[in-house]
Amino acid sequence: MKPPRPPSHPVTLRPLERGDQAVLDNLGQLFRYDLSDSFGLLPNADGSFNFRELDRFRLADDSRRRAWLITAAGHTAGFLLTGPADGDGTSVNAFFVVRSLRRTGVGREAALQMIARAPGRWEIGFQRYNPGVEAFWSRIATEVAGDRWRIHDGPAPDSRPPDTFITFTTQGTTRSDGPEATPSTS
């Protein structure tokens, strides 16, 4: 018999603060471990995985690169990295929810909160060989943009299959008490 899942709601998404760096580093290692099978990654001699995307967020002077922590029922649940996309849009550079909270609605709620914070053009890249990810992002795109979204493969890198991208545009208004917006569903 499987143990019960931890509590999964409410879900909050908050900007990374200076004191959260170690939390993000640790979650980044779990994220890279999750991808190790799909990407054929091995850990470094010290047991850690390289995570160059996270390094870009630490070193970047581009204020459009943002790191967000996901919490569920007050506990650390994952992270999300966003950055600039072509055409003045926003890109999801990394998205991670801990395994015990997957398929509980935590990822969906975090994704919807993130998209609501930045109305406009979105580009979300993923690998189709990562089970379930295409269905997840397709459901999110449909929820926020109806049938007005597009999916396409990018160029194929030498070392692995191409990334797939979902693109859509949302419209919304910002609330005076925070950077929230209402996604367009029409």
C-alpha positions as CSV (number, residue, x, y, z in Angstrom):
1,M,0.0,0.0,0.0
2,K,1.3,3.4,-1.0
3,P,1.6,6.1,1.7
4,P,-0.7,9.1,1.3
5,R,0.5,12.0,-0.7
6,P,1.5,15.2,1.2
7,P,-1.0,18.1,1.3
8,S,-0.9,19.9,-2.1
9,H,-3.0,23.1,-1.6
10,P,-2.9,26.0,-1.4
11,V,-0.2,26.5,-4.1
12,T,1.8,29.7,-4.0
13,L,4.4,31.0,-6.4
14,R,6.8,33.6,-5.0
15,P,9.8,35.3,-6.4
16,L,13.2,33.9,-5.3
17,E,14.7,35.9,-2.5
18,R,18.4,36.2,-1.7
19,G,18.0,33.7,1.2
20,D,16.4,31.1,-1.1
21,Q,19.5,30.4,-3.2
22,A,20.4,27.2,-1.5
23,V,16.8,25.9,-1.8
24,L,16.9,26.6,-5.6
25,D,20.3,25.0,-5.9
26,N,19.0,21.8,-4.2
27,L,15.8,21.7,-6.2
28,G,17.9,22.3,-9.4
29,Q,19.9,19.1,-8.6
30,L,16.6,17.1,-8.3
31,F,15.5,18.6,-11.6
32,R,18.7,17.7,-13.4
33,Y,18.5,14.2,-11.9
34,D,15.0,13.8,-13.2
35,L,16.3,14.7,-16.7
36,S,19.4,12.5,-16.5
37,D,17.6,9.5,-18.1
38,S,16.1,11.5,-21.0
39,F,19.3,13.5,-21.7
40,G,21.8,10.7,-20.9
41,L,23.4,12.8,-18.1
42,L,25.9,11.5,-15.6
43,P,26.8,13.4,-12.4
44,N,30.1,15.1,-12.0
45,A,32.8,13.5,-9.9
46,D,31.4,15.2,-6.7
47,G,27.9,13.7,-7.4
48,S,26.4,17.0,-8.6
49,F,24.8,17.7,-12.0
50,N,25.6,20.8,-14.1
51,F,22.7,23.2,-14.4
52,R,23.9,25.9,-16.7
53,E,20.5,27.5,-17.0
54,L,20.4,28.1,-13.3
55,D,23.9,29.7,-13.5
56,R,22.6,32.0,-16.3
57,F,19.9,33.2,-13.9
58,R,22.4,33.9,-11.1
59,L,24.8,35.7,-13.3
60,A,22.4,37.5,-15.6
61,D,21.9,41.2,-15.5
62,D,18.7,40.9,-17.5
63,S,15.8,41.7,-15.1
64,R,13.5,39.6,-17.4
65,R,15.2,36.4,-16.0
66,R,13.2,35.4,-12.9
67,A,13.3,32.5,-10.5
68,W,10.2,31.5,-8.6
69,L,9.7,29.0,-5.8
70,I,6.6,26.9,-5.7
71,T,5.1,26.0,-2.4
72,A,2.2,23.6,-1.6
73,A,0.4,23.7,1.7
74,G,3.3,25.9,3.0
75,H,6.1,23.4,2.0
76,T,8.7,23.6,-0.8
77,A,7.2,22.0,-3.9
78,G,9.4,23.1,-6.8
79,F,10.5,26.0,-8.9
80,L,10.0,27.8,-12.2
81,L,12.5,29.8,-14.2
82,T,11.3,32.4,-16.7
83,G,13.2,34.5,-19.2
84,P,12.8,36.6,-22.3
85,A,11.5,35.0,-25.5
86,D,11.8,36.2,-29.0
87,G,9.3,39.0,-29.9
88,D,9.2,40.5,-26.4
89,G,7.5,37.5,-24.9
90,T,8.2,35.3,-21.8
91,S,9.7,31.8,-21.9
92,V,9.6,29.0,-19.4
93,N,13.2,28.0,-19.1
94,A,12.7,25.3,-16.4
95,F,9.7,24.0,-14.5
96,F,10.0,21.4,-11.7
97,V,7.5,20.0,-9.2
98,V,8.7,17.3,-6.7
99,R,7.6,13.8,-7.5
100,S,5.3,13.4,-4.5
101,L,3.2,16.3,-5.6
102,R,2.9,15.5,-9.4
103,R,-0.6,14.9,-10.6
104,T,-2.1,16.7,-7.7
105,G,-2.8,20.0,-9.4
106,V,0.3,21.8,-8.0
107,G,2.0,22.1,-11.4
108,R,-1.2,23.3,-13.1
109,E,-1.8,25.9,-10.4
110,A,1.8,27.1,-10.5
111,A,1.8,27.4,-14.3
112,L,-1.5,29.3,-14.3
113,Q,-0.3,31.7,-11.6
114,M,2.9,32.3,-13.6
115,I,1.2,33.0,-16.9
116,A,-1.3,35.3,-15.1
117,R,1.6,37.4,-13.8
118,A,2.9,38.2,-17.3
119,P,0.1,38.6,-19.8
120,G,1.3,38.6,-23.4
121,R,3.2,36.2,-25.6
122,W,4.5,32.9,-24.1
123,E,6.9,30.3,-25.4
124,I,7.2,27.0,-23.5
125,G,9.9,24.5,-24.5
126,F,9.9,20.9,-23.6
127,Q,11.1,17.5,-24.8
128,R,8.4,15.2,-26.3
129,Y,10.3,12.1,-25.0
130,N,9.6,13.3,-21.4
131,P,6.4,11.4,-20.6
132,G,3.3,13.5,-20.0
133,V,4.9,16.9,-20.6
134,E,3.3,17.5,-23.9
135,A,-0.2,16.7,-22.6
136,F,0.4,18.9,-19.5
137,W,1.5,22.0,-21.5
138,S,-1.2,21.4,-24.1
139,R,-3.9,21.5,-21.3
140,I,-2.4,24.7,-19.9
141,A,-2.3,26.4,-23.3
142,T,-5.9,25.4,-24.0
143,E,-7.0,26.6,-20.5
144,V,-5.4,30.1,-21.0
145,A,-5.7,30.6,-24.8
146,G,-8.5,28.3,-26.0
147,D,-7.6,26.9,-29.4
148,R,-5.3,29.9,-30.1
149,W,-2.0,28.2,-29.5
150,R,0.6,26.5,-31.7
151,I,3.0,23.6,-31.2
152,H,6.2,23.1,-33.3
153,D,9.6,21.5,-33.1
154,G,12.7,23.6,-33.0
155,P,16.0,22.7,-34.7
156,A,17.5,19.4,-33.8
157,P,20.7,19.7,-31.7
158,D,23.5,17.2,-32.5
159,S,23.3,15.4,-29.2
160,R,19.5,14.9,-28.7
161,P,16.1,15.2,-30.3
162,P,14.7,18.7,-30.9
163,D,12.9,20.8,-28.3
164,T,9.2,21.2,-28.9
165,F,7.6,24.6,-28.3
166,I,4.1,25.7,-27.4
167,T,3.4,29.3,-28.1
168,F,0.3,31.4,-27.2
169,T,-0.7,34.9,-26.2
170,T,-2.8,35.9,-23.2
171,Q,-4.4,39.2,-22.3
172,G,-5.1,40.4,-18.8
173,T,-5.1,43.2,-16.3
174,T,-2.8,43.7,-13.3
175,R,-4.3,44.0,-9.9
176,S,-3.3,46.8,-7.6
177,D,-2.4,44.4,-4.8
178,G,0.0,42.3,-6.8
179,P,1.3,41.2,-10.2
180,E,-1.7,39.0,-11.0
181,A,-3.6,39.0,-14.3
182,T,-6.5,37.2,-15.8
183,P,-5.7,34.9,-18.7
184,S,-7.8,35.2,-21.8
185,T,-9.9,32.1,-22.6
186,S,-11.9,33.5,-25.4
